[in-house]
Amino acid sequence: MKFTDDKSLDEPEINVISLIDVILVLLIFFMATATFEQQSRLKVSLPQASNNSTEKDQGPSLVVQINAEGRFFVGNSEVINEGLETLKAAIALTAGDKRDQRVILRADGRTPHQSVITAMDALSQLGFVNLSIATVRRDDKN
C-alpha cells in the first residue's frame, strides 16, 4: 500500500502563452512606430534664394522631398526604388485625382541635379502644373 501523496511531487508550472502574446503585441507596436520616427529624422538643407519670393496660401499641398543622396520621399513615405515609374506611382497614390493641387519640391542643396529633374519630370508626366521649389532666404550680409 502506498500512503504518499503524488500531488505534492508536482512541479509548479509557469504559463508563458499570455506573456508571449503581450510581447508580440509590443513588438508590432514598436515596429510600427519606428518607421514614423525614421521619417522625422530626414534633414534637408534647402538651397538659398533672394528675399523677393512671393508665397500664396493655396491650402493643402503635396510635398516631394529629395535628400542629399538623391532618395525620394513623397509625403511621409520613402520611395524605395529611385526609378521614374516608381516615383510616378508613389506620387499618384498619394495625390489621388487632385492634379491641380500645389506641389512643393524640397530638395537638399547637395542633391544631384538629375534627381531634381527626375522628380520634376514625374510630376509633369502626371499632369501637375503648380510646382514650387522650396528654398531658404539668403543672408545678404555675406
C-alpha positions in Angstrom: 0.0 0.0 0.0 1.2 3.4 -0.9 0.4 6.2 1.6 2.4 9.1 0.0 0.5 11.8 -1.9 1.7 12.1 -5.5 0.3 15.6 -5.8 3.0 17.0 -3.6 5.6 15.9 -6.1 4.1 18.0 -9.0 6.4 20.8 -10.0 4.9 24.3 -10.3 4.4 25.5 -13.9 4.5 29.0 -15.3 2.1 29.6 -18.2 4.0 31.7 -20.7 1.4 31.8 -23.5 -0.1 35.1 -22.4 3.4 36.5 -21.9 4.3 35.7 -25.5 1.1 37.3 -26.7 1.9 40.5 -24.9 5.5 40.5 -26.2 4.3 40.0 -29.8 1.9 42.9 -29.5 4.6 45.2 -28.1 7.0 44.1 -30.9 4.4 45.0 -33.5 3.8 48.4 -31.8 7.5 49.3 -31.7 8.0 48.2 -35.3 5.1 50.4 -36.5 6.3 53.5 -34.6 9.9 53.0 -35.6 9.0 53.7 -39.3 7.4 57.0 -38.4 10.4 58.0 -36.3 12.7 57.4 -39.3 10.8 59.9 -41.4 11.1 62.6 -38.9 14.9 62.3 -38.9 15.1 63.4 -42.6 17.0 66.6 -42.6 17.1 68.6 -45.8 19.4 71.6 -46.2 17.5 73.8 -48.6 19.3 75.9 -51.2 19.3 79.7 -50.7 17.4 82.3 -52.7 16.8 86.1 -52.5 14.1 87.5 -50.3 11.9 88.5 -53.3 9.8 85.4 -53.4 6.1 85.6 -53.1 4.2 82.9 -51.3 0.4 82.3 -51.6 -1.5 80.1 -49.3 -3.4 77.7 -51.5 -4.5 75.1 -49.0 -3.0 71.6 -48.6 -0.2 70.7 -50.8 1.7 67.6 -51.8 5.4 67.6 -50.6 8.1 65.7 -52.5 11.4 65.7 -50.7 14.8 64.6 -52.0 17.7 64.1 -49.6 21.4 64.7 -50.3 21.8 61.1 -51.6 19.0 61.5 -54.1 16.4 59.4 -52.4 12.8 60.4 -52.8 10.1 60.9 -50.1 6.5 61.5 -51.1 4.5 62.9 -48.2 5.9 60.9 -45.3 6.8 57.8 -47.2 10.2 56.9 -48.7 10.2 55.7 -52.4 12.2 52.5 -52.3 13.2 52.3 -56.0 14.6 55.5 -57.4 13.2 54.9 -60.9 10.9 57.3 -62.7 7.9 54.8 -62.9 8.2 54.0 -59.1 8.2 57.7 -58.3 5.2 58.4 -60.5 3.3 55.5 -58.9 4.1 56.9 -55.4 3.0 60.4 -56.3 -0.2 59.2 -58.0 -1.0 57.1 -54.9 -0.5 59.9 -52.5 -2.2 62.7 -54.6 -5.1 60.7 -55.9 -7.0 62.5 -58.6 -6.2 66.1 -57.5 -3.8 67.2 -60.2 -4.5 70.9 -59.6 -3.1 70.9 -56.1 0.1 72.7 -55.2 3.3 70.6 -55.2 6.3 71.6 -53.1 9.6 70.1 -54.1 12.0 70.2 -51.2 15.5 69.1 -52.5 18.6 69.3 -50.4 21.2 71.8 -51.6 23.7 68.9 -52.2 21.1 66.8 -54.2 22.3 65.6 -57.6 20.7 67.7 -60.3 19.4 64.6 -62.0 17.3 63.6 -59.0 15.5 67.0 -59.1 14.9 66.7 -62.8 13.6 63.2 -62.3 11.1 64.5 -59.8 10.0 67.4 -62.0 9.6 65.0 -65.0 7.5 62.6 -62.9 5.2 65.5 -61.8 4.9 66.8 -65.3 4.0 63.4 -66.8 1.3 63.0 -64.1 -0.2 66.4 -65.1 0.8 68.6 -62.1 1.4 72.2 -63.2 1.5 74.1 -59.9 5.1 73.3 -58.7 7.1 75.3 -56.1 10.7 74.6 -55.2 11.4 75.2 -51.5 14.3 77.4 -50.6 15.5 79.3 -47.5 16.2 83.0 -47.5 19.7 84.0 -48.3 21.5 86.0 -45.6 22.6 89.1 -47.6 25.3 90.1 -45.0 27.9 87.9 -46.8 
